[in-house]
Amino acid sequence: MNPSRFLRTVGFAFGAAAIGAAMPALSSARGPGPGPTPPAHPNVVLIVLDDVGFADLGAYGSEIATPNIDSLARDGLKYVRFDSKAICSATRASLLTGRNNQTVRMEDLASGKAVPDPTDLSASKGELPRNVETVAEALHRVGYSTTAIGKWHLAPEYDALQGKLSWPLQRGFDRFYGFLSGWTDQYRPKLVADNASIPTPTTPGYHFSVDITDHAIAALDRQTQSPQFLYLAYGAAHSPLQVPKSYIDRYAARYDIGWDALRAQRFARQKKLGIIPAHTVLPPRGAGDRAWSSLGDQEKRVFSRFMATYAGFVTHTDEQIGRLIDHLKRSGQYENTLFVLISDNGAASEGGQRGAFFKHYGDTTTVDEMAAHLDEIGGPTTLPLYQRPWAMAGVTPYRRYKLWPFAGGVRTPMIVAWPGRIGEVGGIRRQFVDAIDIAPTIVDIAHAPFSQSISGIRQIPVAGRSIRSTFASSTARVRDVQFFELRGNRAVTVGKWRAVAMHRLDTDFAIDDWMLFDTQKDPAETTDLAATYPEKIKQLKQIWWNEARRYSNPPVTKPNAALYRFNHIDDAFADESRPE
C-alpha cells in the first residue's frame, strides 16, 4: 500500500472506536486444514451475487442452469446455514471487515447526499470508519495484490466530495473497476476505474457482467508474481433484469406454471438433494402475495416472462463465472485458489405484486402496457424488476425475502471450493455461519491476521470467526449466537433456537411481539413456539439486547416510514389471515 493511502486509511477514527473499545476481541478459531499442506498465501477469489435467493442456484435445488457455479460446489462444499444481513451494503460491510455491520456504521444502505454531523457518534454514516481494517488491507500487508471488480456500495454520495475515503483504493485495494451505487444499468453503467469516473461504454453488444469478468481475468494475469485477492461483485441478479434475449428464450414457457408450483418443485428437489431435512414443512404464502391461480391470463403471460428474464440473467452470470474458472485452470492457478461464493441477501422483494418494467422503482406501467412491449423485456429500453411472489419461490423453503428478518431475508447460498484442500468434496455443511465469518476465514488461510492497532490507533475488534475447521469436519463448531437488526425488525439465533420480532411503525420497541422457532425441528420457521416456551423467548430477547448493546450504538433504529410502507412490511401482521 502506498504511504498516502495508508495514512488516509488509519489516520483518524470515527465514533465507532468507542464501541470497539468496549468489545473484547474474539479468537479466529484457527483450525488445521485438510489435505496436503497448502501454500502460505493461496489466491483468494470472493464472488458476491446480488439478490440471488437460497433456491436460485442449481446446486441448491433450482431449475435455473448454473453449471459453472455447481462445479464449484462439486469441487468444494455447500453451506446451508449461511446468513447475510438481508440488505446489500450491510452484508458487504460485514463481509469485508469481519465485524457486524452496525459496529462499522453500515446499519442500512450506503446512501445519502447530505454530509452527516461528525459529532453525532450514534448515527449510521453509511461508510466504513477509519479504525476498521478491511480484509484487503490485511492481505495487502503480507504481499497480496488486491483487486475489487463490480459493485461497491460502501460509500455515500457525499464521499466523492470528501476525499473518496470510502472508495476501494482507500480501503486496501490496488485497483477498482465497477460502480459505486446499489445498482446499475447493465448496458449503460456509470463506471469508475480506480479513483475516477470514466465514460459509459458504447461498444455494440456491451454487457456489464461480461465487461467486469474481462477485467477480472486481466487482473489475475497482471500480477502473477504475487498472491492475489479478487473481490468480484456482480450487479446480477439485482434489477434491472437485463440480459440478451437468447438467454430469456431458453426459459420460454418454463414459468407458465407460476410461482406456487415452482416453489413446490424446488422444495421437493431440495429434499432430494439433502439441502433441507426431509421433515421440513413449507410455510404458507405470505400475506399480500397473490396466488398464481388468482391471476388473469394476461398477467400470467407477462409475469412468467419476468421470471424467464431473471433466470436468463442468472444463467448468463454463471457463464461469466465459468469463463473465470476456465481461465484459472488454463493458467495453472485453479489448484492454488480459494473460492468463496455467496449472495448478499434473499431474493428481491421490492417489485410488489405487479413488478416494474420501464422504471426501476415506483413504476406505474400497467400489465397491458407491459404486454404490448413484452418482447423488449431484458433489453436496453427496459428496467425490469420481477413480482414479489417470485422472490417467495427464490427463497424456498423459507418465509419472506430480502429486507425481512426471517430466514428468507438472510439465508443465502454459500459455496467454498479449495481444490485439494477440502476434506469432503461435494459435501454439505450445516454449521451456522454469518457474513462476519468470511473475512476471518480468508485472513486465517492467507496467514494475514487482522491488526489490533495500526499507527497507534486501536482497531475495532473482529467479531467473526474462521470457519476453516469446517472444511475438514461436518461437526466442527463455529458459532452459536448471532443477532440481527434492520429497519427496526430484529432476530437472534442461539443454537437451534431463533427468535424474530417484527416492529410496527410508530410504536415502542418494548411492546414488539417476538416469535420463537426451533430450527432443528422446524427449519423453515412455520410454527411459533413463543407461547409454549415463555422462559426461552425471555432468554433470547435478553441475549438480543446484550448482543445489540455490545455491537451497536444505538442498539435498535427507528425505521424509515417511507421505506417501511414501500416494502409492505406490515404484511407480516396479517400472515394468519393470508388471502388465497
KETOR-319600 format. One line per 10 residues: number of its first residue (from 1); their letters; for each residue x, y negated, z negated of C-alpha. Coordinates in pm, 1 decimal. Layout:
NUM> A> X Y Z | ... .
end
This chain:
1> MNPSRFLRTV> 0.0 0.0 0.0 | 136.3 -341.3 83.8 | 212.4 -570.0 -213.0 | -52.8 -829.0 -137.6 | -324.0 -566.3 -112.2 | -204.3 -407.7 -434.4 | -226.6 -736.1 -618.9 | -571.7 -804.9 -484.6 | -681.7 -457.3 -591.1 | -566.2 -470.2 -951.6 .
11> GFAFGAAAIG> -503.6 -835.6 -1023.9 | -820.3 -911.9 -1218.2 | -1105.9 -733.5 -1390.1 | -1479.2 -790.5 -1390.2 | -1713.9 -729.4 -1677.9 | -1727.7 -353.9 -1633.9 | -1398.2 -343.8 -1821.5 | -1595.5 -393.5 -2137.9 | -1791.2 -81.1 -2058.3 | -1480.8 112.2 -1968.6 .
21> AAMPALSSAR> -1305.4 14.8 -2285.9 | -1572.5 188.1 -2488.8 | -1568.9 505.3 -2283.5 | -1339.0 794.8 -2360.7 | -1160.2 945.4 -2065.6 | -1281.5 1288.9 -1955.9 | -1049.8 1566.3 -1858.2 | -1020.3 1656.1 -1494.3 | -1065.7 2019.8 -1597.1 | -799.7 2128.1 -1352.8 .
31> GPGPGPTPPA> -804.6 2498.3 -1284.5 | -590.4 2723.5 -1068.9 | -695.8 2754.1 -708.7 | -748.5 3094.4 -542.6 | -537.8 3247.8 -270.3 | -181.8 3158.8 -176.5 | -10.1 2861.3 -330.5 | -135.5 2554.4 -140.5 | 86.9 2268.9 -28.8 | 121.6 1988.8 -279.1 .
41> HPNVVLIVLD> -58.0 1743.2 -54.8 | -308.8 1900.4 184.8 | -502.1 1686.6 428.2 | -846.6 1587.9 299.1 | -1149.4 1520.8 519.2 | -1454.6 1386.5 334.6 | -1762.1 1379.3 561.7 | -2071.2 1190.0 448.4 | -2401.3 1229.7 630.0 | -2678.2 975.7 581.3 .
51> DVGFADLGAY> -3039.0 1055.1 481.4 | -2996.3 1424.9 563.1 | -3213.6 1632.1 332.2 | -3128.2 1950.0 145.0 | -3308.1 2165.6 402.3 | -3193.9 1986.4 719.5 | -2882.2 2196.0 798.3 | -2883.9 2545.4 943.0 | -2677.4 2682.5 654.2 | -2946.8 2558.8 415.2 .
61> GSEIATPNID> -3242.6 2710.1 596.1 | -3312.9 2463.4 875.8 | -3416.8 2544.5 1229.9 | -3207.6 2243.2 1343.4 | -2896.8 2363.2 1527.2 | -2584.3 2272.6 1327.1 | -2337.9 2547.4 1427.5 | -2024.1 2348.0 1351.4 | -2129.4 2245.2 1002.8 | -2245.5 2602.3 948.8 .
71> SLARDGLKYV> -1897.9 2723.8 1047.9 | -1751.0 2520.3 761.5 | -1998.9 2690.9 529.5 | -1889.7 3032.6 660.2 | -1525.2 2940.2 602.3 | -1599.3 2791.6 261.5 | -1874.6 2752.9 4.4 | -2229.3 2618.8 -6.8 | -2317.9 2431.8 -324.9 | -2689.6 2433.5 -400.3 .
81> RFDSKAICSA> -2699.5 2214.5 -715.2 | -2515.7 1906.3 -592.0 | -2680.5 1579.9 -695.4 | -2638.4 1239.5 -535.7 | -2763.5 907.0 -671.3 | -3074.5 904.8 -445.2 | -2956.9 598.6 -250.2 | -2659.6 531.9 -28.0 | -2444.6 261.4 -193.0 | -2475.9 412.3 -538.4 .
91> TRASLLTGRN> -2374.1 757.1 -415.4 | -2079.8 623.7 -215.5 | -1954.4 424.2 -513.0 | -1953.7 735.4 -731.0 | -1811.7 948.1 -452.3 | -1506.7 725.9 -401.4 | -1438.1 639.6 -765.9 | -1538.0 937.4 -980.8 | -1740.8 701.3 -1200.8 | -2111.3 659.7 -1249.7 .
101> NQTVRMEDLA> -2248.5 402.8 -1011.6 | -2386.3 187.9 -1294.8 | -2040.8 168.1 -1451.1 | -1887.3 35.7 -1129.7 | -2156.4 -227.8 -1079.0 | -2335.0 -45.1 -796.2 | -2670.6 8.3 -964.7 | -2851.1 -8.5 -630.4 | -2763.2 -128.3 -279.2 | -2459.6 -336.5 -193.6 .
111> SGKAVPDPTD> -2652.4 -629.6 -54.9 | -2739.2 -985.4 -120.5 | -2627.0 -1314.9 24.6 | -2614.4 -1517.0 -295.6 | -2291.9 -1521.0 -494.3 | -2375.0 -1393.7 -845.6 | -2284.3 -1568.6 -1165.8 | -1940.6 -1427.1 -1259.8 | -2015.0 -1485.8 -1627.7 | -2313.7 -1251.3 -1620.6 .
121> LSASKGELPR> -2146.5 -925.0 -1717.3 | -2472.2 -729.6 -1727.5 | -2580.6 -785.5 -1368.1 | -2501.6 -538.9 -1094.5 | -2279.3 -711.8 -842.6 | -2323.1 -467.5 -558.2 | -1946.9 -434.2 -522.5 | -1672.6 -227.3 -683.2 | -1491.2 -405.6 -967.3 | -1117.1 -460.4 -956.9 .
131> NVETVAEALH> -1046.3 -233.8 -1254.2 | -1167.4 78.1 -1075.9 | -908.9 272.3 -878.7 | -1060.0 446.4 -576.0 | -964.8 792.0 -456.3 | -798.8 627.4 -154.6 | -579.3 416.4 -383.7 | -483.5 720.2 -590.6 | -391.8 921.1 -281.6 | -204.3 627.8 -133.0 .
141> RVGYSTTAIG> 19.0 623.3 -439.0 | 153.3 972.3 -361.7 | 213.3 911.8 7.2 | -116.9 976.0 179.7 | -219.9 794.4 493.9 | -576.6 679.1 428.8 | -843.7 602.0 687.6 | -1210.6 505.2 649.2 | -1433.4 554.4 951.9 | -1804.8 477.3 988.1 .
151> KWHLAPEYDA> -2041.7 340.1 725.7 | -1903.0 148.9 426.1 | -2195.2 -26.1 247.3 | -1993.2 -110.5 -63.0 | -1954.7 -481.8 -0.1 | -2220.8 -752.6 -43.1 | -2268.0 -1006.2 231.7 | -2107.1 -1288.6 34.6 | -1782.1 -1090.1 10.8 | -1686.8 -1194.5 362.4 .
161> LQGKLSWPLQ> -1655.4 -1547.7 224.3 | -1456.1 -1448.7 -84.4 | -1151.0 -1269.8 45.6 | -1316.5 -945.7 157.0 | -1219.2 -793.5 -176.6 | -1467.5 -507.8 -139.2 | -1374.2 -417.2 217.3 | -1196.6 -85.8 279.4 | -845.2 -224.7 331.7 | -866.1 -393.1 -8.2 .
171> RGFDRFYGFL> -975.1 -66.6 -169.7 | -688.8 160.5 -69.5 | -744.1 236.8 298.0 | -476.1 172.8 560.6 | -726.9 149.5 844.3 | -1100.3 99.2 885.8 | -1329.2 124.9 1184.7 | -1705.2 109.6 1140.9 | -1979.1 -107.4 994.6 | -2028.9 -264.6 652.9 .
181> SGWTDQYRPK> -2407.1 -265.4 608.1 | -2666.7 1.2 527.4 | -2748.0 98.6 885.2 | -2650.3 23.2 1239.7 | -2785.8 44.7 1591.5 | -2615.2 348.2 1742.7 | -2597.7 179.3 2084.5 | -2513.7 -175.7 1969.5 | -2331.4 -150.7 1637.3 | -2191.8 -451.3 1454.4 .
191> LVADNASIPT> -1833.7 -328.3 1431.7 | -1542.5 -411.6 1206.8 | -1185.1 -299.5 1272.9 | -966.8 -327.6 963.7 | -1048.0 -677.0 829.9 | -1206.8 -837.8 1134.4 | -1532.8 -819.0 1326.1 | -1495.2 -704.7 1685.0 | -1725.7 -730.3 1988.7 | -2008.0 -483.1 2031.5 .
201> PTTPGYHFSV> -1908.5 -217.4 2289.0 | -2067.6 -241.0 2630.7 | -1941.2 89.6 2771.5 | -2214.1 276.2 2965.1 | -2340.2 574.7 2766.3 | -2187.9 443.4 2443.3 | -2297.7 604.5 2116.1 | -2160.4 510.5 1775.8 | -2127.4 868.2 1646.8 | -1911.8 960.6 1944.7 .
211> DITDHAIAAL> -1705.3 644.8 1906.2 | -1621.2 695.4 1538.6 | -1535.2 1060.0 1598.6 | -1291.4 949.0 1869.0 | -1136.0 708.6 1618.5 | -1121.2 978.3 1350.9 | -934.3 1211.6 1585.8 | -696.9 930.5 1682.7 | -632.7 856.2 1315.7 | -541.0 1218.2 1248.3 .
221> DRQTQSPQFL> -289.6 1203.8 1533.6 | -144.7 868.9 1430.4 | 25.5 973.3 1106.2 | 131.2 1335.8 1141.9 | 435.3 1292.3 917.1 | 231.1 1226.4 602.6 | -70.0 1395.1 443.6 | -395.1 1234.1 542.6 | -717.5 1135.0 374.8 | -1000.3 1078.1 621.0 .
231> YLAYGAAHSP> -1327.2 936.3 491.2 | -1572.2 990.7 777.9 | -1916.1 844.9 705.5 | -2164.2 883.9 990.2 | -2456.2 646.7 1035.6 | -2657.3 956.6 1123.8 | -2916.4 1059.5 1049.2 | -3026.8 730.7 894.6 | -3276.6 537.6 1100.1 | -3286.7 413.9 1365.0 .
241> LQVPKSYIDR> -3307.6 763.9 1506.3 | -3116.5 707.4 1829.5 | -2976.4 986.4 2041.2 | -2967.3 1074.9 2413.8 | -3295.6 1216.0 2542.0 | -3141.8 1553.2 2629.6 | -3094.6 1624.5 2259.0 | -3455.4 1534.4 2181.6 | -3580.2 1756.3 2461.9 | -3407.1 2055.3 2300.6 .
251> YAARYDIGWD> -3676.2 2036.1 2035.5 | -3971.5 1963.5 2261.6 | -4284.9 2119.5 2111.8 | -4082.8 2269.8 1823.8 | -4251.3 2046.2 1569.6 | -4604.4 2069.2 1702.3 | -4665.5 2298.7 1404.8 | -4644.7 1996.0 1176.1 | -4469.3 1920.2 853.3 | -4669.2 2154.1 628.6 .
261> ALRAQRFARQ> -4593.6 2463.6 836.6 | -4233.2 2351.9 887.5 | -4187.6 2321.0 513.0 | -4327.4 2670.3 459.1 | -4096.5 2815.1 725.4 | -3788.0 2653.9 573.3 | -3892.9 2769.6 228.5 | -3912.8 3131.6 342.4 | -3579.2 3106.1 522.2 | -3408.9 2957.6 213.5 .
271> KKLGIIPAHT> -3521.7 3252.6 4.4 | -3393.7 3496.3 265.1 | -3054.2 3319.5 272.9 | -3030.8 3310.9 -107.2 | -3023.6 2930.9 -111.4 | -3303.3 2930.8 -368.0 | -3410.2 3203.3 -612.6 | -3684.0 3440.7 -499.5 | -3914.3 3323.1 -780.8 | -3907.3 2957.2 -666.5 .
281> VLPPRGAGDR> -4253.9 2804.9 -623.5 | -4311.0 2541.9 -354.2 | -4454.2 2221.4 -505.1 | -4776.5 2080.6 -361.4 | -4764.5 1797.6 -114.1 | -4719.2 1467.0 -292.9 | -4998.8 1218.8 -334.0 | -5021.8 981.0 -43.3 | -4869.4 1224.3 206.8 | -5124.2 1333.5 463.2 .
291> AWSSLGDQEK> -5194.3 1694.4 551.3 | -5091.8 1772.0 911.0 | -5438.0 1915.7 970.3 | -5592.8 1575.5 895.0 | -5414.8 1408.1 1189.1 | -5574.6 1342.0 1524.1 | -5434.6 1490.9 1845.4 | -5261.9 1165.9 1944.1 | -5095.5 1135.6 1604.4 | -4974.5 1494.2 1617.7 .
301> RVFSRFMATY> -4824.1 1446.7 1964.9 | -4646.2 1126.1 1867.0 | -4529.7 1232.2 1521.8 | -4389.4 1565.3 1640.5 | -4172.9 1371.9 1887.9 | -4032.6 1167.5 1597.2 | -3916.6 1484.1 1425.7 | -3771.1 1615.9 1751.9 | -3573.7 1292.1 1774.3 | -3443.6 1336.7 1421.2 .
311> AGFVTHTDEQ> -3346.8 1697.8 1489.0 | -3167.9 1598.9 1808.8 | -2981.2 1328.7 1616.7 | -2861.8 1582.8 1359.3 | -2753.1 1828.5 1630.7 | -2567.9 1551.7 1814.7 | -2386.0 1462.5 1492.0 | -2296.3 1826.9 1436.8 | -2137.2 1832.8 1782.0 | -1917.3 1538.7 1687.1 .
321> IGRLIDHLKR> -1806.5 1716.1 1371.8 | -1733.0 2017.2 1590.2 | -1503.9 1805.1 1807.3 | -1311.7 1702.0 1495.5 | -1282.2 2061.4 1373.2 | -1168.1 2182.4 1715.1 | -902.1 1911.4 1727.8 | -769.0 2009.4 1386.6 | -749.3 2371.3 1497.7 | -572.6 2288.0 1823.9 .
331> SGQYENTLFV> -323.2 2063.0 1646.4 | -248.0 2320.9 1378.9 | -388.0 2106.5 1096.5 | -704.9 2301.5 1018.1 | -541.1 2553.2 783.6 | -397.8 2272.2 574.6 | -715.9 2068.5 540.7 | -967.2 2047.5 258.7 | -1315.8 1966.2 390.0 | -1596.3 1827.5 176.3 .
341> LISDNGAASE> -1929.9 1753.8 345.6 | -2230.6 1600.4 170.5 | -2532.8 1381.6 235.2 | -2576.1 1060.8 37.4 | -2936.0 1117.7 -75.3 | -3251.3 1309.8 2.1 | -3443.5 1275.4 327.6 | -3565.2 923.7 410.3 | -3898.7 816.8 265.7 | -3925.4 457.2 389.0 .
351> GGQRGAFFKH> -4130.3 530.2 701.1 | -4462.6 566.6 523.5 | -4740.0 766.7 687.3 | -4708.3 606.5 1031.4 | -4332.9 563.6 1074.4 | -4165.4 285.5 1271.0 | -4097.2 255.9 1641.8 | -3976.2 -85.8 1762.2 | -3889.0 -249.6 1430.5 | -3668.7 -79.2 1176.8 .
361> YGDTTTVDEM> -3866.6 -178.7 866.1 | -4210.6 -333.4 843.1 | -4311.8 -217.3 1189.8 | -4674.4 -279.1 1292.5 | -4672.3 -75.3 1613.1 | -4988.5 131.6 1641.0 | -4990.4 501.9 1718.3 | -5147.2 429.3 2059.1 | -4867.2 183.2 2137.4 | -4611.1 442.5 2028.8 .
371> AAHLDEIGGP> -4774.1 697.0 2258.3 | -4751.9 459.2 2553.0 | -4375.5 427.7 2504.8 | -4302.2 776.8 2374.7 | -4051.4 855.5 2649.1 | -3838.5 568.0 2519.3 | -3802.1 704.1 2165.8 | -3440.9 753.0 2062.9 | -3319.8 516.3 2333.8 | -3179.6 162.6 2306.3 .
381> TTLPLYQRPW> -3522.4 -6.5 2323.5 | -3647.2 165.3 2006.4 | -3558.6 169.4 1634.9 | -3741.8 481.4 1515.8 | -3799.1 586.5 1155.2 | -3994.5 907.6 1106.1 | -4308.9 951.8 897.7 | -4259.0 1020.3 526.6 | -4411.2 1371.3 522.7 | -4126.9 1490.5 748.0 .
391> AMAGVTPYRR> -3898.2 1397.7 458.8 | -4104.4 1631.1 241.2 | -4001.0 1912.8 475.9 | -3645.6 1778.3 479.4 | -3602.5 1827.4 104.2 | -3760.5 2174.3 86.2 | -3814.9 2326.8 -170.8 | -3811.4 2015.0 -386.5 | -4064.7 1743.7 -458.1 | -4043.0 1388.9 -332.0 .
401> YKLWPFAGGV> -3749.0 1244.5 -137.4 | -3490.8 964.3 -113.9 | -3518.7 696.0 -387.9 | -3706.5 922.0 -628.7 | -3563.8 1078.0 -947.8 | -3699.8 1424.1 -873.0 | -3470.6 1683.8 -717.2 | -3589.6 1591.1 -368.4 | -3433.3 1247.0 -410.1 | -3096.7 1354.6 -549.7 .
411> RTPMIVAWPG> -3032.5 1710.9 -432.3 | -2839.7 1733.6 -102.6 | -2628.2 1987.2 84.4 | -2263.6 2013.3 -12.2 | -2011.6 2227.3 171.7 | -1648.6 2276.9 71.7 | -1401.0 2451.7 301.2 | -1029.0 2501.8 244.1 | -903.4 2771.9 481.3 | -720.8 3047.3 299.0 .
421> RIGEVGGIRR> -780.1 2895.5 -44.2 | -1143.9 2980.3 -112.7 | -1197.6 3293.0 -315.5 | -1534.1 3390.5 -163.0 | -1574.5 3257.4 191.1 | -1935.1 3209.7 284.3 | -2037.2 3219.6 -79.9 | -2297.3 3017.9 -267.7 | -2217.3 2815.1 -574.9 | -2493.0 2736.6 -825.3 .
431> QFVDAIDIAP> -2292.6 2526.8 -1070.5 | -2429.7 2181.5 -1139.6 | -2216.1 1922.9 -956.3 | -2263.4 1546.7 -938.2 | -2131.8 1291.1 -688.7 | -1891.0 1167.7 -958.2 | -1711.1 1505.7 -945.4 | -1587.5 1481.1 -586.9 | -1309.5 1223.0 -631.8 | -1160.0 1403.3 -935.8 .
441> TIVDIAHAPF> -1158.1 1724.0 -732.3 | -972.6 1559.5 -446.5 | -707.9 1396.2 -666.7 | -667.3 1725.0 -855.3 | -594.9 1918.2 -535.3 | -373.6 1639.9 -398.3 | -175.8 1609.0 -724.7 | -262.0 1239.4 -739.3 | -429.3 1175.3 -1075.2 | -616.3 852.0 -1131.7 .
451> SQSISGIRQI> -420.1 585.7 -1316.0 | -526.7 488.1 -1667.3 | -364.9 148.3 -1625.4 | -237.4 -47.9 -1326.0 | -15.5 -352.6 -1370.7 | -120.3 -367.4 -1734.9 | -490.1 -361.8 -1652.0 | -680.2 -73.5 -1807.2 | -887.6 116.6 -1553.5 | -1241.6 225.1 -1626.6 .
461> PVAGRSIRST> -1216.1 592.5 -1730.8 | -1321.6 858.0 -1482.1 | -1649.6 1028.5 -1571.8 | -1633.1 1306.5 -1312.3 | -1459.5 1641.8 -1343.9 | -1274.5 1851.8 -1091.2 | -1472.3 2144.7 -952.7 | -1162.4 2320.0 -820.1 | -1217.6 2609.6 -1059.0 | -1543.5 2691.0 -875.8 .
471> FASSTARVRD> -1351.4 2763.9 -556.7 | -1238.9 3089.7 -718.6 | -1524.9 3162.1 -952.8 | -1903.1 3152.4 -928.7 | -1923.2 3132.7 -1308.7 | -1668.3 2855.9 -1379.0 | -1833.6 2576.5 -1575.4 | -1810.8 2218.6 -1454.5 | -2069.5 2006.4 -1631.9 | -2389.6 2045.9 -1830.7 .
481> VQFFELRGNR> -2503.1 1684.8 -1873.2 | -2571.0 1402.1 -1629.1 | -2803.7 1103.3 -1646.3 | -2975.4 921.4 -1358.0 | -3143.9 582.4 -1319.0 | -3262.3 398.6 -1009.2 | -3507.7 109.6 -997.5 | -3641.3 191.3 -1342.3 | -3704.7 560.1 -1275.6 | -3494.0 797.2 -1482.9 .
491> AVTVGKWRAV> -3379.3 1156.9 -1518.8 | -3134.8 1359.4 -1722.8 | -3002.9 1711.6 -1674.4 | -2887.9 1911.5 -1976.9 | -2802.6 2268.8 -1887.5 | -3112.6 2432.2 -1742.9 | -3338.2 2151.1 -1860.9 | -3425.4 1843.8 -1656.4 | -3637.1 1554.0 -1778.3 | -3783.0 1292.2 -1542.5 .
501> AMHRLDTDFA> -3955.9 961.9 -1617.2 | -4143.3 758.9 -1357.7 | -4176.7 393.7 -1453.8 | -4494.6 195.6 -1394.6 | -4432.4 -152.5 -1262.8 | -4456.4 -431.7 -1522.0 | -4469.7 -200.7 -1823.6 | -4237.1 -138.1 -2116.8 | -3983.5 139.4 -2061.3 | -4059.7 265.5 -2410.6 .
511> IDDWMLFDTQ> -4403.0 389.1 -2301.7 | -4285.4 583.2 -1994.4 | -4414.1 939.9 -1986.6 | -4137.3 1197.0 -1949.8 | -4179.0 1526.5 -1767.6 | -3977.6 1834.0 -1861.1 | -3871.3 2115.8 -1628.7 | -3693.5 2445.7 -1687.2 | -3487.8 2456.3 -1366.4 | -3390.6 2821.1 -1411.7 .
521> KDPAETTDLA> -3749.9 2941.4 -1412.3 | -3881.1 2650.7 -1204.0 | -3607.0 2519.9 -968.7 | -3847.3 2303.0 -769.3 | -3992.3 2117.4 -1069.7 | -4353.3 2227.8 -1031.6 | -4455.2 2279.0 -1397.1 | -4427.0 2003.1 -1656.7 | -4337.5 2153.8 -1996.4 | -4323.0 1829.4 -2196.2 .
531> ATYPEKIKQL> -4637.8 1913.9 -2393.6 | -4514.0 2267.8 -2459.4 | -4170.5 2163.4 -2588.3 | -4212.1 1821.7 -2755.5 | -3886.9 1852.3 -2951.6 | -3692.0 1937.0 -2635.6 | -3825.4 1634.4 -2448.5 | -3744.7 1418.5 -2751.3 | -3389.8 1553.8 -2748.3 | -3341.7 1492.6 -2375.4 .
541> KQIWWNEARR> -3480.0 1140.1 -2398.7 | -3224.0 1061.4 -2666.7 | -2945.9 1212.9 -2457.8 | -3053.4 995.2 -2166.1 | -3030.2 682.0 -2381.4 | -2692.4 791.0 -2518.8 | -2550.1 850.2 -2170.9 | -2702.7 535.0 -2026.5 | -2562.1 316.5 -2302.6 | -2224.1 483.5 -2260.7 .
551> YSNPPVTKPN> -2200.1 426.3 -1888.3 | -2433.7 137.8 -1802.7 | -2487.9 -223.0 -1906.2 | -2782.1 -269.2 -1929.4 | -2889.8 95.9 -1970.3 | -3202.4 51.2 -1757.9 | -3300.7 -204.5 -1494.8 | -3631.5 -368.6 -1415.3 | -3743.6 -251.9 -1070.6 | -3785.1 -490.6 -782.3 .
561> AALYRFNHID> -4160.7 -522.7 -735.1 | -4146.6 -562.4 -356.9 | -3930.6 -252.8 -309.1 | -4142.2 -58.3 -557.1 | -4459.4 -129.2 -360.0 | -4296.0 -88.4 -18.5 | -4187.0 264.6 -107.2 | -4519.8 356.9 -272.1 | -4350.3 470.9 -591.4 | -4685.9 452.7 -768.9 .
571> DAFADESRPE> -4786.3 762.2 -569.8 | -4619.9 959.3 -848.6 | -4902.3 880.0 -1085.1 | -5161.8 1032.5 -855.2 | -4994.8 1368.8 -792.7 | -5255.2 1551.3 -998.3 | -5531.6 1429.4 -770.4 | -5343.4 1480.4 -449.0 | -5560.5 1426.8 -137.4 | -5586.3 1702.3 116.0 .
end
